[in-house]
Amino acid sequence: MTLDEKLLSKIIEFQKSHKLNFVIHFENVKYPINDVMIIKSATPVSKPTIRGGVYFSDTSDFKMKATVNDFSILPLLSKSMLGPNTEFQELKITTNIPFKNLQKNVTFFVHLTNSIQRSSYIELNMTIITINS
């Protein structure tokens, strides 16, 4: 599994005109996630490096932002995010994308960088590590 920038760019373009259904997997439980946005952004490093001795960072990366309405996920979030833990837990997010009359299963592996609890949803901010289809 690698970070396929060409596939990610196609998904970003496809999302501009189609709604995709995404699911995040935690400990064998699936939680639907909403309002998924994928963007490519610059990072605050001038060359590829190991950041804080914990994870690799290139000069740009792909970010995923989403919301989840199921608050039962809250205890699981602190287990997967750097901060309360010394390592990121890799999370799995899946979707199906119709490509040329076929359903293509796409799996993202992400690191949760932070979460923000609102009154009616939880906002998740993630960095995409790998993608496979």
Secondary structure by P-SEA (a helix, b strand, c coil): ccccaaaaaaaaaaaccbbbbbbbbcccbbbbbcbbbbbbbbcccccccccccccccccbbbbbbbccccccaaaaaaaccccccccccbbbbbbcccccccbbbbbbbbbbccccccccbbbbbbbbccccc
